[in-house]
């Protein structure tokens, strides 16, 4: 991973849910550098959601160390309120996050809780509505929105607080291909403003095309990490972990096998990338 300043880091973190005998995460070590687009993949129950709730201070680890900008997390109310302005968490189900009647009211909710001046709240809400293409929906009741629109509003709810790190738990779940494409465009806007992103998803095609860095979780710990090309080249290990491989990786492997490219003419990383780009255009 590039030597950027680490926003968030975990070192040998363990967490066990109350009344459970088994750790939800254990020996969990990772770091999230500033400005990166990171993804966490793994089968259901591997600890992805627990990781996010630890990162946001919703859970406190039993053992280990979590640092934000190089300093250990503090769990008093004031420190946690400050952390959650800087580390925004978007849940898988937007219904858990949407609390007001209309889109505009929902986006303003977090700012009102901070006690900001009305003029600043109005300015930030209007800018966020514009940024996320929600201006035409500002007065729309939340229960009139599609799932894709609700997910966009839930991200806007967090981004209006101007966090440095955005955590997204299964953001592409239940979205159709067009909604996934629209969601990716939304993420590009977020990232272009300097926000670091960490998301958990089962959509491996999305991860392959979008992420700078991929973490693979199993049984509560990171078992593999690297660029998408590096991670998905370990197809046997990935499949043994109960995951598939992206369609583009399967297609590329089929092309190489069909043309005997591996045996006759080993391809450079640049050539492989050009083939990937060409497959995406088909």
Buried (B, 14 or more C-beta within 10 A) or exposed (E): BEEEEBBBBBBEBBBBEEEEEEBBBBBBBBBBBBBBBBBBBBEEEBBBBBBBBBBBBEBEBEBBEBBBEEEEBEEEEEBBEBBBBBBBBBBBBBEEBBEBEBBBBBBBBBBEEEEBEEEEBBEBBBEBBEBBBBEEBBEBEBEEBEBBBBBBBBBBBBBBBEBBBBBBBBBBBEBEEEBBEBBBEBBEBBBEEEBBBBBBBBBBBBBBBBBBBBBBBBBBBBEBBBEBBEBBBBBEBBEEBEBBBBEBBEBBBEEBEEEEBEEEEEBEEEEBEEBBEEBEEE
